[in-house]
Structure formats: C-alpha cells, structure tokens
Amino acid sequence: MRSRRINRCPTKQRKLQVPLELPFRPRQPPFMPSSSDCMPPGAEMATGFVLNTGAKIPSVGLGTWQSDPSVVGEAVYAAVKAGYRHIDCASAYDNEKEVGLALKKLFEEGVVKREDLFITSQLWCGHHAPEDVPEALGDSLNDLQLEYLDLYLIQLPFRVKKGTNIGNAENYIPPDIPATWGAMEKLHDAGKARAIGVSNFSSKKLGDLLSVARIPAAVNQVECHPGWQQSKLHTFCQSTGVHLSAYSPLSSPGSKWMNGKVLKDPIVISVAEKLGKTPAQVALRWNIQMGHGVLPKSVSEERIKQNLDVNDWSIPDDLLAKFSEIKQVRLLTCDFIVNPDSVYKTLDEFWDGEI
C-alpha cells in the first residue's frame, strides 16, 4: 500500500438519537437473532441480502484491501471462477487497474457477464468536493473497465484537500457530508452507481445523513467480526433498512493495520470443532447469521474457496449465543485521523462513543 493513502476505518456506547420520522420506509425486514428464524440452511437469504434499492447483494464478497497489485488479479479471477459474485474495491487500495484486467478476462472468456457481478468501489477523502465526486467515480470505472458500479461508498466521514496526504494535519479540512452525498445521489440518478452508501460511519453519523438524504444509504461498510460485533450499529442499521457489510470479517490476521486474533479465540475454535468447520468459516457464518454481508480478503485459491463455503449450513442457536461472551475490541480505530488540528480531536468524537 502506498504511503499516500491509509484506507479503512468504523464505531462506543452512547445513547442513540433515532429520528422520530425517517425520510424513507425501510425495506429490509427486522432482524431476528436466531439461526432458525433468520438464516435457515438453503434459504435464499443465505446467499444474499436485499438492499433498500431492491437489488440483491451477495452474502460473501472478495475483499481486495491490502491485496498486492501483483496478485490481486489472480485472486479475483480465482474467486469468480469459484463462484464469488461480489468484488469489493476502492481507488485507495491502488489495485483497481489490476482488478479491471481480471474482470475483462473473465468477461472475454465467458465465465460471467457483467450483470452477473456486484462490483463495489469507494470515494476517497480527497474527492469529497461535489465537483470531484463524478471525476473520482469516472477514474474507478476506467480502471475497472466498467460502465457502472453496483455500489459506490463514501469511504470515510473525513476530508483532506484534493491530491494531498492523509498523514499531514495541514491537509485536513472539515467534511461536508450532505454536499458530498448530493453528488453521490446524482451519480445514482445517472445510473453510474446503482446503489450508494457509506463506510466507517457511526450510528450517529449515519443517522445524520439519513435525516437529510434524498436517496437513503443502502450500505454501511464497517469493521465487523466476532471480536467487534457492532451491536449498537447493527441494531440501528436493521431499524433503518441500511445493510451492514463487514470488512475484515476475520479480523485481518497478520495485517499491519489490525492483526486480530479472532481465529484463535477459544469460542470460535470450539464452535468450529463441533461443526466440523474451520474457524474462518465459523467467523464468516456468524456475520451472515447476523444479517451482514462479509468481505474476506485472500489471495490463496484454497482459502478463497473455503471462505465461500458458508451458505448451506448454520450455527445452532445454543452455539450462536456463546459469541456474546467474546471480548470486544475495535481493531481499526482510525487514530491517524485524530489530531488537534483535525475536525476530530479524539477517537470518541470520530466514533461518537462507539469505540
């Protein structure tokens, strides 16, 4: 990853102020935390979730954060051949050109058609100005060799001057999320982004956006795994019809940014042993049964296939209940954004207490 961009971030317990009247009618059904009531084996919702746009987002997508450009193309190709239909990208990952080449190859070989895939990309902090939003989307579409995105996200509720580095506080400027969102809505109107959403938004920041949005956010993509379950944000997203999509659903073991230990957690291991599954499969299945899509990153063909094997079985309710005993720690705090010269002076300000 180049030093010019640091990419990723998500939410502590503070009393949630839910608008009395939402600017839209939620289309996502209420969450029922039961393997039998929510995600029975073989049910349609086990392989995908319906967004508030009416489109279906696959339950498992391939994450490309921290995938080196030299290998990400092969990972995308292997994933789609294995059955993946969602690829999560971002310009800040500095590998969209390589992803685009892999997609082109898959289309040319007839492995899939464009309409078979769900492709996500994200707007970086330096392109929040309304006039810069369509340019940024255009750059991603050119790199990915696509005519439209299925989902376009504001990657962070944070802004820097265009073309500058996020690591220098002199580059920070106050975000204007309503203005940026207005430009996102125009891209949706034009058909360039068939759904729009956000990433790393707290419950409060998401609620603030929903209160002014003409088109509600379809997705909030955040860190979520058994070691950081996002219970408050989960409840808020369920109540407002916003789909929660989980990045780093395996807690990014070995990553310099997170290096989580979820796959070594005794409860996760115990459940995996009882079900005859890998700890990674159990961690992914937990998220799916919570109603969240997952975006595991891997460049190993074997693990890519294993991570997809999570839709025809479920974690029984008695074992699912044990996940509430896992210690909760947010791994990606986005502390690089906190600065005396930043709009966010503390992590609590950035996450609105969800830290």
C-alpha positions in Angstrom: 0.0 0.0 0.0 1.4 3.4 -0.9 2.1 5.9 1.9 -0.2 8.5 0.3 -3.3 6.6 1.4 -4.4 4.8 4.5 -7.7 3.0 3.9 -10.2 1.7 6.3 -11.9 2.6 9.5 -15.6 2.2 11.7 -17.7 2.9 15.8 -18.6 3.4 21.5 -21.7 3.3 23.6 -23.6 6.5 23.7 -27.4 6.9 23.8 -28.6 6.8 20.2 -30.8 9.6 19.0 -33.1 7.9 16.4 -35.1 10.3 14.3 -38.8 10.0 15.1 -39.7 10.1 11.5 -37.3 8.6 8.9 -37.1 10.1 5.4 -37.9 6.8 3.9 -39.6 3.5 4.6 -37.1 0.7 5.5 -37.4 -2.3 3.1 -35.1 -4.6 5.0 -37.0 -6.9 7.3 -36.4 -6.6 11.1 -33.5 -8.7 12.4 -34.3 -11.8 14.3 -31.1 -13.2 16.0 -31.9 -16.9 15.5 -30.4 -19.3 13.1 -33.8 -20.9 12.6 -35.8 -17.7 12.2 -33.2 -15.7 10.3 -30.9 -17.7 8.1 -32.0 -21.4 7.7 -29.8 -23.6 5.6 -30.6 -23.4 2.0 -32.7 -20.3 2.3 -32.4 -17.6 -0.4 -31.2 -15.0 2.1 -28.3 -17.2 3.0 -26.6 -16.3 -0.4 -27.6 -12.7 -0.5 -29.4 -9.8 1.1 -31.9 -7.4 -0.5 -30.9 -3.8 -0.3 -33.3 -0.9 0.1 -32.9 -0.3 -3.6 -34.4 -3.8 -4.3 -31.1 -5.1 -5.6 -29.5 -8.2 -4.1 -26.0 -8.0 -2.7 -24.2 -11.4 -2.3 -23.6 -12.5 1.2 -19.9 -13.2 0.5 -17.7 -10.9 -1.5 -13.9 -10.9 -2.1 -12.2 -8.1 -0.3 -9.2 -6.5 -2.1 -7.9 -4.2 0.7 -4.2 -5.0 1.2 -4.0 -7.3 -1.8 -0.8 -6.5 -3.7 -1.4 -5.4 -7.3 0.9 -8.2 -8.5 -1.5 -10.9 -7.2 -4.9 -9.3 -6.8 -5.9 -10.1 -10.4 -5.3 -13.8 -10.0 -7.3 -13.7 -6.7 -10.2 -12.0 -8.4 -10.1 -14.5 -11.3 -9.9 -17.5 -9.0 -12.7 -16.1 -6.8 -15.2 -15.6 -9.7 -14.3 -19.0 -11.1 -15.1 -20.4 -7.7 -18.5 -18.8 -7.5 -17.9 -15.3 -6.0 -20.2 -12.7 -7.5 -19.2 -9.6 -5.4 -15.8 -7.9 -5.6 -15.1 -5.1 -3.1 -12.7 -2.4 -4.4 -11.6 1.1 -3.7 -9.3 3.6 -5.5 -7.4 4.0 -2.3 -6.3 0.3 -2.5 -4.2 1.2 -5.5 -5.1 -2.0 -7.3 -8.2 -1.3 -9.3 -6.5 -1.4 -12.7 -5.4 -5.0 -11.9 -8.9 -5.9 -10.8 -10.2 -4.4 -14.0 -7.9 -6.6 -16.1 -9.1 -9.7 -14.3 -12.7 -8.7 -14.9 -12.1 -8.1 -18.6 -10.5 -11.6 -18.9 -13.5 -13.2 -17.1 -15.9 -11.4 -19.4 -14.0 -12.2 -22.6 -13.7 -15.9 -21.6 -17.4 -16.1 -21.0 -17.0 -17.1 -17.3 -19.6 -14.5 -16.3 -21.4 -11.5 -17.8 -21.2 -8.0 -16.3 -24.8 -8.3 -15.0 -23.8 -11.4 -13.0 -21.4 -9.5 -10.8 -21.8 -7.0 -8.0 -18.9 -4.5 -8.0 -18.3 -2.0 -5.2 -15.8 0.9 -5.1 -15.3 3.8 -2.7 -14.8 7.5 -2.8 -11.6 8.6 -1.2 -11.3 11.5 1.3 -9.6 13.8 -1.2 -12.5 13.8 -3.6 -15.4 14.9 -1.3 -16.0 18.2 -3.1 -19.2 17.8 -5.1 -17.4 18.6 -8.4 -14.8 16.0 -7.7 -17.1 13.1 -6.9 -18.1 12.2 -10.6 -14.4 12.5 -11.6 -13.4 10.0 -8.9 -16.1 7.6 -9.9 -15.0 8.0 -13.6 -11.4 7.1 -12.7 -12.6 4.0 -10.9 -14.8 3.0 -13.8 -11.9 3.5 -16.2 -9.5 1.4 -14.1 -12.1 -1.3 -13.6 -13.1 -1.2 -17.3 -16.8 -0.9 -16.4 -19.7 1.3 -17.3 -21.3 1.4 -13.9 -20.9 0.3 -10.3 -23.4 -1.7 -8.3 -22.4 0.2 -5.2 -20.4 3.3 -4.5 -19.4 4.3 -0.9 -18.1 7.3 0.8 -15.1 5.6 2.4 -14.7 7.8 5.5 -16.6 10.7 7.1 -13.3 12.6 6.8 -11.8 15.0 4.3 -8.5 16.2 3.0 -7.5 18.7 0.4 -7.6 17.1 -3.1 -4.3 15.5 -4.1 -2.8 15.6 -0.5 -1.7 13.1 2.0 -4.0 12.0 4.9 -0.9 11.8 7.2 -0.4 15.5 7.3 -2.8 17.5 9.5 -2.2 20.6 7.4 -4.2 18.9 4.6 -7.3 18.3 6.8 -10.5 20.3 6.0 -14.0 19.9 7.6 -16.1 17.4 5.7 -19.5 18.4 4.3 -21.2 15.0 4.1 -24.6 16.4 2.9 -22.9 18.1 -0.1 -20.8 15.1 -0.9 -23.9 12.9 -0.6 -25.8 15.2 -3.0 -23.2 14.5 -5.6 -23.4 10.8 -4.9 -27.2 11.0 -5.4 -26.6 12.5 -8.9 -24.4 9.6 -9.8 -27.2 7.2 -8.7 -29.7 9.2 -10.8 -27.4 8.9 -13.8 -27.1 5.1 -13.4 -23.4 5.3 -12.8 -23.8 4.0 -9.3 -26.8 1.7 -8.9 -26.7 1.9 -5.1 -24.8 4.4 -2.9 -23.7 4.1 0.7 -21.0 4.9 3.3 -18.2 3.2 5.1 -16.9 3.7 8.6 -19.9 5.7 9.7 -21.1 5.6 13.4 -24.7 5.2 14.2 -25.0 9.0 14.8 -23.2 10.0 11.6 -25.4 7.5 9.6 -28.5 8.9 11.3 -27.5 12.4 10.5 -27.0 11.5 6.8 -30.3 9.7 6.6 -32.1 12.7 8.0 -31.1 14.9 5.1 -30.7 12.3 2.2 -33.0 12.3 -0.7 -31.8 8.8 -1.5 -31.0 6.8 1.7 -27.7 5.0 2.1 -28.1 1.4 1.0 -25.0 0.1 2.9 -22.7 1.0 5.7 -19.4 -1.0 5.4 -17.5 -1.3 8.6 -15.2 -3.5 10.6 -17.3 -6.3 12.0 -16.3 -9.8 13.3 -17.0 -11.9 16.4 -14.3 -9.7 18.3 -16.1 -6.4 17.3 -19.7 -7.2 16.8 -21.0 -3.7 16.3 -24.2 -4.4 18.3 -25.4 -0.8 18.5 -24.7 -0.1 14.8 -26.2 -3.4 13.9 -29.5 -2.5 15.6 -29.6 0.9 14.1 -28.9 -0.4 10.6 -31.6 -3.0 11.0 -34.1 -0.4 12.1 -33.4 1.9 9.2 -33.1 -0.5 6.3 -29.4 0.0 5.8 -27.4 -3.1 5.1 -24.3 -3.6 7.3 -21.4 -5.0 5.3 -18.5 -6.4 7.2 -14.9 -5.7 6.1 -12.1 -7.6 7.9 -14.6 -10.2 9.0 -11.7 -12.5 10.0 -10.1 -9.5 11.9 -7.3 -9.3 9.3 -4.8 -11.7 11.0 -1.2 -10.7 10.1 -2.2 -7.3 8.9 -0.1 -4.4 10.0 -3.2 -2.3 10.5 -5.3 -4.8 12.6 -3.7 -8.2 13.2 -6.7 -9.5 15.0 -6.9 -12.9 16.8 -10.5 -13.8 16.2 -9.5 -17.1 14.5 -7.6 -18.1 17.7 -10.5 -17.2 20.0 -11.4 -20.3 22.2 -15.1 -19.9 21.5 -14.7 -19.6 17.7 -12.3 -22.6 17.7 -14.7 -24.7 19.9 -17.7 -24.0 17.7 -15.6 -24.8 14.6 -14.6 -28.2 16.1 -18.2 -29.0 17.0 -19.5 -28.2 13.5 -16.5 -29.7 11.5 -15.7 -26.3 10.0 -12.7 -24.0 10.0 -12.5 -21.1 12.5 -12.6 -18.7 9.5 -15.8 -20.3 8.2 -17.4 -20.0 11.6 -16.4 -16.4 11.9 -17.9 -15.6 8.5 -21.1 -17.6 9.2 -21.6 -15.7 12.4 -21.7 -12.4 10.5 -24.1 -13.9 7.8 -26.5 -15.1 10.5 -26.4 -11.7 12.0 -27.7 -10.4 8.6 -24.4 -8.9 7.5 -22.6 -9.5 4.2 -18.9 -10.4 4.5 -15.8 -9.3 2.5 -13.0 -11.7 3.4 -9.7 -10.9 1.7 -7.5 -13.7 0.5 -5.1 -14.3 -2.4 -4.9 -18.1 -1.7 -7.2 -20.1 -4.0 -7.7 -22.7 -1.3 -8.8 -20.2 1.3 -10.9 -18.3 -1.3 -12.9 -21.4 -1.9 -13.2 -22.2 1.9 -14.4 -18.7 2.6 -17.3 -19.3 0.2 -18.4 -22.5 1.9 -20.7 -20.7 4.4 -24.1 -20.7 2.9 -25.5 -24.3 3.2 -25.1 -24.7 7.0 -25.8 -22.7 10.1 -24.6 -22.2 13.6 -27.2 -23.6 16.1 -28.8 -21.1 18.5 -27.1 -22.6 21.5 -23.6 -22.1 20.0 -24.6 -18.8 18.5 -25.3 -17.5 22.0 -21.8 -18.2 23.1 -20.5 -15.4 20.8 -21.8 -12.8 23.2 -19.1 -14.0 25.7 -16.2 -12.9 23.3 -14.3 -9.8 24.5 -15.0 -6.8 22.3 -12.1 -4.7 20.9 -12.2 -2.4 17.9 -9.0 -3.1 15.9 -9.0 -0.3 13.4 -9.6 2.8 15.4 -8.5 5.3 12.6 -6.3 7.0 15.2 -4.4 8.6 12.3 -7.4 10.9 11.8 -7.3 12.2 15.4 -5.3 15.4 15.7 -5.5 18.8 17.5 -5.8 20.3 14.0 -8.4 17.8 12.8 -12.2 18.1 13.0 -11.9 15.1 15.3 -9.9 15.8 18.4 -10.5 12.4 20.0 -11.4 8.9 18.9 -14.6 9.3 20.8 -15.5 12.2 18.6 -14.8 10.3 15.5 -16.8 7.2 16.5 -19.4 9.1 18.5 -18.8 6.9 21.5 -18.8 3.6 19.6 -15.2 2.8 20.4 
